[in-house]
Amino acid sequence: MDFSKIVGWLVFLAGIVIIGWTLLSSYNIFTAKTPVPEFFSLPQESLTQEQTGQSMEEQFQQMIGEQIKGLIPVDTLPQVLNLTIWSMLAFILVFGGSQIAGLGIKLIHPVK
């Protein structure tokens, strides 16, 4: 075996490992075995806000906000965004891993 074939096998295996790790991580995230990587999060509201002295408009906006929270859970939007970002990152990793594995195959079997 010559040097280029050994390097080709190492590059090929590196690409396969990247793809395998990405798929395993995605499986664990979507089956809730591991938490979703947190790219977006909601700011924590301070519980010490003084409610007295609010205008009618502010009270009305607060009431509407509480009604919307009853319809849609608070963490829905950040969770959807986090899953979307993870899906894009997983796609990039799988694509990159396939390109790396393709380079390894070209080193193992050079075109003559």
VMD Tcl script that builds the backbone (N, CA, C; Angstrom):
set m [mol new atoms 336]
animate dup $m
set s [atomselect $m all]
$s set {name element resname resid chain x y z} {
  {N N MET 1 A 0.844 -1.191 0.000}
  {CA C MET 1 A 0.000 0.000 0.000}
  {C C MET 1 A 0.879 1.242 0.000}
  {N N ASP 2 A 0.530 2.177 -0.811}
  {CA C ASP 2 A 1.316 3.397 -0.819}
  {C C ASP 2 A 0.696 4.450 0.116}
  {N N PHE 3 A 1.415 5.523 0.275}
  {CA C PHE 3 A 1.046 6.564 1.239}
  {C C PHE 3 A -0.301 7.207 0.911}
  {N N SER 4 A -0.590 7.447 -0.371}
  {CA C SER 4 A -1.835 8.127 -0.733}
  {C C SER 4 A -3.066 7.275 -0.405}
  {N N LYS 5 A -2.932 5.953 -0.490}
  {CA C LYS 5 A -4.067 5.093 -0.139}
  {C C LYS 5 A -4.325 5.103 1.365}
  {N N ILE 6 A -3.272 5.138 2.155}
  {CA C ILE 6 A -3.438 5.199 3.612}
  {C C ILE 6 A -4.101 6.521 4.005}
  {N N VAL 7 A -3.618 7.612 3.428}
  {CA C VAL 7 A -4.217 8.917 3.699}
  {C C VAL 7 A -5.658 8.940 3.190}
  {N N GLY 8 A -5.900 8.337 2.040}
  {CA C GLY 8 A -7.252 8.268 1.494}
  {C C GLY 8 A -8.209 7.559 2.432}
  {N N TRP 9 A -7.765 6.434 3.002}
  {CA C TRP 9 A -8.617 5.707 3.953}
  {C C TRP 9 A -8.876 6.543 5.207}
  {N N LEU 10 A -7.853 7.251 5.690}
  {CA C LEU 10 A -8.038 8.095 6.874}
  {C C LEU 10 A -9.010 9.239 6.602}
  {N N VAL 11 A -8.887 9.866 5.436}
  {CA C VAL 11 A -9.793 10.958 5.074}
  {C C VAL 11 A -11.210 10.428 4.893}
  {N N PHE 12 A -11.341 9.275 4.243}
  {CA C PHE 12 A -12.652 8.654 4.043}
  {C C PHE 12 A -13.314 8.352 5.389}
  {N N LEU 13 A -12.560 7.751 6.302}
  {CA C LEU 13 A -13.107 7.425 7.622}
  {C C LEU 13 A -13.455 8.682 8.423}
  {N N ALA 14 A -12.666 9.756 8.261}
  {CA C ALA 14 A -12.981 11.017 8.941}
  {C C ALA 14 A -14.325 11.559 8.452}
  {N N GLY 15 A -14.567 11.491 7.155}
  {CA C GLY 15 A -15.847 11.943 6.609}
  {C C GLY 15 A -17.005 11.101 7.119}
  {N N ILE 16 A -16.816 9.787 7.183}
  {CA C ILE 16 A -17.862 8.899 7.679}
  {C C ILE 16 A -18.134 9.154 9.161}
  {N N VAL 17 A -17.089 9.428 9.942}
  {CA C VAL 17 A -17.261 9.724 11.370}
  {C C VAL 17 A -18.046 11.023 11.554}
  {N N ILE 18 A -17.751 12.044 10.753}
  {CA C ILE 18 A -18.494 13.316 10.837}
  {C C ILE 18 A -19.970 13.080 10.536}
  {N N ILE 19 A -20.262 12.332 9.486}
  {CA C ILE 19 A -21.654 12.046 9.126}
  {C C ILE 19 A -22.331 11.239 10.236}
  {N N GLY 20 A -21.669 10.207 10.732}
  {CA C GLY 20 A -22.241 9.361 11.776}
  {C C GLY 20 A -22.518 10.130 13.058}
  {N N TRP 21 A -21.566 10.978 13.484}
  {CA C TRP 21 A -21.758 11.763 14.699}
  {C C TRP 21 A -22.925 12.722 14.539}
  {N N THR 22 A -23.023 13.354 13.368}
  {CA C THR 22 A -24.117 14.297 13.128}
  {C C THR 22 A -25.465 13.594 13.170}
  {N N LEU 23 A -25.564 12.443 12.517}
  {CA C LEU 23 A -26.828 11.709 12.506}
  {C C LEU 23 A -27.197 11.214 13.901}
  {N N LEU 24 A -26.218 10.727 14.655}
  {CA C LEU 24 A -26.486 10.265 16.017}
  {C C LEU 24 A -26.921 11.421 16.916}
  {N N SER 25 A -26.254 12.558 16.800}
  {CA C SER 25 A -26.635 13.727 17.597}
  {C C SER 25 A -28.040 14.196 17.233}
  {N N SER 26 A -28.359 14.214 15.953}
  {CA C SER 26 A -29.698 14.629 15.525}
  {C C SER 26 A -30.751 13.661 16.041}
  {N N TYR 27 A -30.460 12.381 15.988}
  {CA C TYR 27 A -31.406 11.380 16.503}
  {C C TYR 27 A -31.653 11.592 17.997}
  {N N ASN 28 A -30.575 11.823 18.752}
  {CA C ASN 28 A -30.725 12.035 20.192}
  {C C ASN 28 A -31.470 13.325 20.507}
  {N N ILE 29 A -31.284 14.351 19.700}
  {CA C ILE 29 A -31.996 15.610 19.929}
  {C C ILE 29 A -33.471 15.439 19.620}
  {N N PHE 30 A -33.799 14.823 18.494}
  {CA C PHE 30 A -35.197 14.727 18.098}
  {C C PHE 30 A -35.969 13.666 18.873}
  {N N THR 31 A -35.275 12.781 19.578}
  {CA C THR 31 A -35.962 11.841 20.470}
  {C C THR 31 A -35.894 12.309 21.923}
  {N N ALA 32 A -35.425 13.527 22.144}
  {CA C ALA 32 A -35.359 14.187 23.452}
  {C C ALA 32 A -34.454 13.461 24.440}
  {N N LYS 33 A -33.451 12.753 23.948}
  {CA C LYS 33 A -32.465 12.146 24.848}
  {C C LYS 33 A -31.423 13.163 25.285}
  {N N THR 34 A -31.151 14.137 24.437}
  {CA C THR 34 A -30.266 15.242 24.786}
  {C C THR 34 A -30.993 16.552 24.480}
  {N N PRO 35 A -30.680 17.619 25.194}
  {CA C PRO 35 A -31.367 18.891 24.921}
  {C C PRO 35 A -30.890 19.513 23.607}
  {N N VAL 36 A -31.742 20.339 23.052}
  {CA C VAL 36 A -31.413 21.043 21.817}
  {C C VAL 36 A -30.345 22.087 22.132}
  {N N PRO 37 A -29.296 22.217 21.303}
  {CA C PRO 37 A -28.341 23.297 21.536}
  {C C PRO 37 A -29.060 24.637 21.525}
  {N N GLU 38 A -28.760 25.472 22.478}
  {CA C GLU 38 A -29.498 26.716 22.646}
  {C C GLU 38 A -28.787 27.862 21.935}
  {N N PHE 39 A -29.290 28.206 20.757}
  {CA C PHE 39 A -28.783 29.344 20.007}
  {C C PHE 39 A -29.582 30.600 20.363}
  {N N PHE 40 A -30.897 30.418 20.585}
  {CA C PHE 40 A -31.792 31.512 20.937}
  {C C PHE 40 A -32.417 31.211 22.287}
  {N N SER 41 A -32.617 32.244 23.090}
  {CA C SER 41 A -33.310 32.063 24.360}
  {C C SER 41 A -34.108 33.328 24.666}
  {N N LEU 42 A -35.130 33.160 25.489}
  {CA C LEU 42 A -35.933 34.297 25.910}
  {C C LEU 42 A -35.262 34.979 27.085}
  {N N PRO 43 A -35.299 36.312 27.118}
  {CA C PRO 43 A -34.743 36.995 28.296}
  {C C PRO 43 A -35.633 36.725 29.509}
  {N N GLN 44 A -35.011 36.567 30.649}
  {CA C GLN 44 A -35.742 36.326 31.886}
  {C C GLN 44 A -36.385 37.624 32.337}
  {N N GLU 45 A -37.689 37.575 32.609}
  {CA C GLU 45 A -38.398 38.758 33.067}
  {C C GLU 45 A -38.144 38.950 34.553}
  {N N SER 46 A -37.988 40.196 34.941}
  {CA C SER 46 A -37.795 40.451 36.362}
  {C C SER 46 A -39.151 40.391 37.058}
  {N N LEU 47 A -39.187 39.709 38.158}
  {CA C LEU 47 A -40.430 39.525 38.893}
  {C C LEU 47 A -40.714 40.671 39.856}
  {N N THR 48 A -39.801 41.634 39.922}
  {CA C THR 48 A -39.972 42.723 40.877}
  {C C THR 48 A -40.525 43.984 40.230}
  {N N GLN 49 A -41.119 43.852 39.055}
  {CA C GLN 49 A -41.681 45.032 38.400}
  {C C GLN 49 A -42.860 45.544 39.208}
  {N N GLU 50 A -42.918 46.831 39.307}
  {CA C GLU 50 A -44.005 47.442 40.057}
  {C C GLU 50 A -45.185 47.631 39.116}
  {N N GLN 51 A -46.350 47.099 39.490}
  {CA C GLN 51 A -47.516 47.117 38.629}
  {C C GLN 51 A -48.369 48.365 38.845}
  {N N THR 52 A -48.140 49.087 39.905}
  {CA C THR 52 A -48.953 50.275 40.168}
  {C C THR 52 A -48.468 51.411 39.290}
  {N N GLY 53 A -49.376 52.271 38.911}
  {CA C GLY 53 A -49.011 53.431 38.119}
  {C C GLY 53 A -48.955 53.155 36.625}
  {N N GLN 54 A -49.427 51.990 36.159}
  {CA C GLN 54 A -49.433 51.704 34.736}
  {C C GLN 54 A -50.628 52.381 34.090}
  {N N SER 55 A -50.431 52.816 32.876}
  {CA C SER 55 A -51.547 53.420 32.151}
  {C C SER 55 A -52.479 52.319 31.669}
  {N N MET 56 A -53.646 52.717 31.200}
  {CA C MET 56 A -54.628 51.750 30.702}
  {C C MET 56 A -54.083 50.987 29.497}
  {N N GLU 57 A -53.322 51.680 28.658}
  {CA C GLU 57 A -52.759 51.036 27.470}
  {C C GLU 57 A -51.765 49.947 27.866}
  {N N GLU 58 A -50.910 50.218 28.843}
  {CA C GLU 58 A -49.939 49.229 29.301}
  {C C GLU 58 A -50.641 48.031 29.928}
  {N N GLN 59 A -51.700 48.283 30.699}
  {CA C GLN 59 A -52.452 47.180 31.305}
  {C C GLN 59 A -53.142 46.345 30.228}
  {N N PHE 60 A -53.662 47.020 29.194}
  {CA C PHE 60 A -54.324 46.317 28.094}
  {C C PHE 60 A -53.317 45.444 27.339}
  {N N GLN 61 A -52.126 45.982 27.057}
  {CA C GLN 61 A -51.086 45.200 26.374}
  {C C GLN 61 A -50.659 44.013 27.225}
  {N N GLN 62 A -50.580 44.199 28.515}
  {CA C GLN 62 A -50.199 43.107 29.409}
  {C C GLN 62 A -51.275 42.026 29.414}
  {N N MET 63 A -52.543 42.417 29.412}
  {CA C MET 63 A -53.632 41.436 29.384}
  {C C MET 63 A -53.619 40.642 28.080}
  {N N ILE 64 A -53.385 41.313 26.968}
  {CA C ILE 64 A -53.314 40.622 25.673}
  {C C ILE 64 A -52.127 39.660 25.666}
  {N N GLY 65 A -50.997 40.101 26.202}
  {CA C GLY 65 A -49.821 39.230 26.267}
  {C C GLY 65 A -50.080 37.984 27.085}
  {N N GLU 66 A -50.801 38.122 28.178}
  {CA C GLU 66 A -51.118 36.962 29.014}
  {C C GLU 66 A -52.070 36.008 28.302}
  {N N GLN 67 A -53.006 36.548 27.507}
  {CA C GLN 67 A -53.924 35.697 26.744}
  {C C GLN 67 A -53.183 34.936 25.657}
  {N N ILE 68 A -52.247 35.589 25.004}
  {CA C ILE 68 A -51.453 34.911 23.965}
  {C C ILE 68 A -50.597 33.817 24.592}
  {N N LYS 69 A -50.040 34.075 25.771}
  {CA C LYS 69 A -49.251 33.053 26.463}
  {C C LYS 69 A -50.092 31.831 26.786}
  {N N GLY 70 A -51.404 32.037 26.998}
  {CA C GLY 70 A -52.297 30.912 27.257}
  {C C GLY 70 A -52.528 30.069 26.016}
  {N N LEU 71 A -52.468 30.686 24.829}
  {CA C LEU 71 A -52.678 29.949 23.574}
  {C C LEU 71 A -51.401 29.278 23.081}
  {N N ILE 72 A -50.309 30.002 23.123}
  {CA C ILE 72 A -49.023 29.503 22.621}
  {C C ILE 72 A -48.055 29.442 23.798}
  {N N PRO 73 A -47.453 28.295 24.059}
  {CA C PRO 73 A -46.475 28.216 25.154}
  {C C PRO 73 A -45.323 29.203 24.941}
  {N N VAL 74 A -44.763 29.674 26.018}
  {CA C VAL 74 A -43.746 30.722 25.975}
  {C C VAL 74 A -42.496 30.271 25.218}
  {N N ASP 75 A -42.073 29.030 25.403}
  {CA C ASP 75 A -40.816 28.566 24.812}
  {C C ASP 75 A -40.958 28.042 23.386}
  {N N THR 76 A -42.107 28.194 22.761}
  {CA C THR 76 A -42.321 27.603 21.440}
  {C C THR 76 A -41.428 28.223 20.375}
  {N N LEU 77 A -41.420 29.538 20.259}
  {CA C LEU 77 A -40.652 30.195 19.206}
  {C C LEU 77 A -39.147 29.950 19.336}
  {N N PRO 78 A -38.540 30.140 20.502}
  {CA C PRO 78 A -37.105 29.845 20.602}
  {C C PRO 78 A -36.793 28.369 20.330}
  {N N GLN 79 A -37.674 27.464 20.750}
  {CA C GLN 79 A -37.431 26.046 20.520}
  {C C GLN 79 A -37.477 25.721 19.025}
  {N N VAL 80 A -38.439 26.295 18.315}
  {CA C VAL 80 A -38.528 26.075 16.868}
  {C C VAL 80 A -37.307 26.664 16.167}
  {N N LEU 81 A -36.885 27.854 16.584}
  {CA C LEU 81 A -35.692 28.453 15.987}
  {C C LEU 81 A -34.446 27.629 16.274}
  {N N ASN 82 A -34.312 27.126 17.498}
  {CA C ASN 82 A -33.161 26.289 17.842}
  {C C ASN 82 A -33.140 25.004 17.019}
  {N N LEU 83 A -34.297 24.367 16.839}
  {CA C LEU 83 A -34.355 23.156 16.026}
  {C C LEU 83 A -34.052 23.451 14.561}
  {N N THR 84 A -34.495 24.610 14.078}
  {CA C THR 84 A -34.212 24.986 12.691}
  {C C THR 84 A -32.724 25.219 12.486}
  {N N ILE 85 A -32.095 25.944 13.399}
  {CA C ILE 85 A -30.653 26.192 13.297}
  {C C ILE 85 A -29.882 24.879 13.388}
  {N N TRP 86 A -30.287 23.971 14.299}
  {CA C TRP 86 A -29.608 22.687 14.406}
  {C C TRP 86 A -29.769 21.888 13.111}
  {N N SER 87 A -30.946 21.918 12.512}
  {CA C SER 87 A -31.171 21.182 11.267}
  {C C SER 87 A -30.275 21.717 10.153}
  {N N MET 88 A -30.136 23.038 10.070}
  {CA C MET 88 A -29.243 23.621 9.064}
  {C C MET 88 A -27.788 23.231 9.327}
  {N N LEU 89 A -27.381 23.286 10.580}
  {CA C LEU 89 A -26.014 22.908 10.934}
  {C C LEU 89 A -25.772 21.429 10.629}
  {N N ALA 90 A -26.746 20.575 10.929}
  {CA C ALA 90 A -26.608 19.150 10.638}
  {C C ALA 90 A -26.492 18.917 9.135}
  {N N PHE 91 A -27.277 19.646 8.338}
  {CA C PHE 91 A -27.178 19.520 6.886}
  {C C PHE 91 A -25.788 19.901 6.401}
  {N N ILE 92 A -25.259 21.008 6.927}
  {CA C ILE 92 A -23.914 21.440 6.523}
  {C C ILE 92 A -22.873 20.397 6.917}
  {N N LEU 93 A -22.990 19.827 8.128}
  {CA C LEU 93 A -22.030 18.816 8.565}
  {C C LEU 93 A -22.114 17.541 7.723}
  {N N VAL 94 A -23.320 17.095 7.397}
  {CA C VAL 94 A -23.465 15.894 6.568}
  {C C VAL 94 A -22.923 16.156 5.168}
  {N N PHE 95 A -23.216 17.330 4.616}
  {CA C PHE 95 A -22.702 17.674 3.284}
  {C C PHE 95 A -21.174 17.736 3.302}
  {N N GLY 96 A -20.612 18.395 4.331}
  {CA C GLY 96 A -19.152 18.469 4.439}
  {C C GLY 96 A -18.523 17.104 4.637}
  {N N GLY 97 A -19.154 16.261 5.453}
  {CA C GLY 97 A -18.636 14.910 5.661}
  {C C GLY 97 A -18.657 14.096 4.371}
  {N N SER 98 A -19.692 14.286 3.567}
  {CA C SER 98 A -19.753 13.544 2.297}
  {C C SER 98 A -18.678 14.041 1.324}
  {N N GLN 99 A -18.403 15.343 1.353}
  {CA C GLN 99 A -17.339 15.867 0.501}
  {C C GLN 99 A -15.969 15.349 0.949}
  {N N ILE 100 A -15.754 15.289 2.240}
  {CA C ILE 100 A -14.490 14.763 2.768}
  {C C ILE 100 A -14.342 13.290 2.419}
  {N N ALA 101 A -15.427 12.518 2.601}
  {CA C ALA 101 A -15.361 11.095 2.250}
  {C C ALA 101 A -15.118 10.924 0.755}
  {N N GLY 102 A -15.708 11.788 -0.071}
  {CA C GLY 102 A -15.477 11.736 -1.518}
  {C C GLY 102 A -14.021 11.983 -1.869}
  {N N LEU 103 A -13.384 12.920 -1.164}
  {CA C LEU 103 A -11.951 13.153 -1.392}
  {C C LEU 103 A -11.135 11.914 -1.009}
  {N N GLY 104 A -11.522 11.268 0.072}
  {CA C GLY 104 A -10.824 10.048 0.484}
  {C C GLY 104 A -10.957 8.954 -0.559}
  {N N ILE 105 A -12.148 8.801 -1.136}
  {CA C ILE 105 A -12.357 7.790 -2.173}
  {C C ILE 105 A -11.496 8.096 -3.394}
  {N N LYS 106 A -11.389 9.386 -3.734}
  {CA C LYS 106 A -10.537 9.768 -4.881}
  {C C LYS 106 A -9.068 9.474 -4.614}
  {N N LEU 107 A -8.641 9.588 -3.357}
  {CA C LEU 107 A -7.263 9.249 -3.032}
  {C C LEU 107 A -7.039 7.726 -3.053}
  {N N ILE 108 A -8.046 6.966 -2.673}
  {CA C ILE 108 A -7.906 5.510 -2.662}
  {C C ILE 108 A -7.879 4.966 -4.086}
  {N N HIS 109 A -8.777 5.470 -4.936}
  {CA C HIS 109 A -8.885 5.013 -6.318}
  {C C HIS 109 A -8.702 6.193 -7.249}
  {N N PRO 110 A -7.445 6.575 -7.537}
  {CA C PRO 110 A -7.229 7.737 -8.410}
  {C C PRO 110 A -7.676 7.427 -9.836}
  {N N VAL 111 A -8.184 8.482 -10.492}
  {CA C VAL 111 A -8.607 8.359 -11.898}
  {C C VAL 111 A -7.368 8.404 -12.768}
  {N N LYS 112 A -7.289 7.455 -13.680}
  {CA C LYS 112 A -6.087 7.386 -14.536}
  {C C LYS 112 A -6.373 7.877 -15.923}
}
mol reanalyze $m
mol bondsrecalc $m
mol representation Tube
mol addrep $m
